[in-house]
């Protein structure tokens, strides 16, 4: 009789580690998206506006990146789940 060998499960120290991991991952993807996908920034405020308004514009553009990233990740999840369900039926 042959016993199946499973790789050991990786256990993280706490739920706080997992939350920190995902939050930092989300910030990384948003940063990459803001650097490469949304340059130049979407102009919501005139370039001659006060500095705090330009910071607000940058913040809104970053939030837009978060939303776009979340939608892309959701779309990938839906696509992969659909493929997995299709293959399970076959």
N, C-alpha and C positions, 0 to 999 in steps of 0.2 A: 504494500500500500504506500502510495506516494503522498506526502503532505504538501499542500500548496504553500509556497513561500510568498508572503506579502511584505512589501517594503514597510519599514516602521513609519508610523504616522508622525508627522511633525506637529508638535504641540507648542503653541505660543504661550508665553508667560501669563498673559492676562488678556481680557477683552479690551483693555486700554491700548495694548500693543496693536491689536487688529484695527481698532478705530484710527489710531495714529497712522498706521500704515496706509489705510485707504484714503485718509484725508491728505496725506503728503503725496500719494500717487495722483489724486485728483488735482492738487495744486501743480504738480509737475506737468500733467497733460494740458492744463489750462495755460500754463506758462509757455509751453511749446506752441500751442495753438495761437496764443496772442503774438508770439514772436514771428511765426512763419505764415500764418493764415490770415491774420487781420492787420497786416501792415500795408498801407497806411491805416491808421485808426479811422473808424467811422466817425465823421465829424458831427457832433451834436451841439457843440459850442464853438463860437468864433475863435480863431487863433489869437485875437487880441484881448480875449477875456482875462480876468484876473487868474492868478495862479491856482487858487482853490477851486475854481470852476474847471480848469484844465485837469486837475487831479480827480475831480468828480467824473469828468469825461473818461479818463483812463480807467477809473473804477468801474464805470458802467460798461466799458468795452471788455474788461476782464470778466464781469458777470455774464456778458453775452457769450464769452468763450466757455464759461462754465455750463451755460445752458446748452450750447451747441455740443460740447463734449458729452454731456449727460444724454442728449438725444442720440448721438452716435453710438454710445455704449449701450443704450437701450435697444437701438436698432440691431446691433451686432448680437445682443442676447436673444432677441426675437428670431433672428435668422438662424442662429446656431440651435436654438431650441426646436425650431421647425424642422431643420435637417435631421436632428436627433430623433424627433418623433416620427418622421418619414421613414428613417432607417429602421426604427423599432417595429414599424408596421410590416415592413418587407420581410 
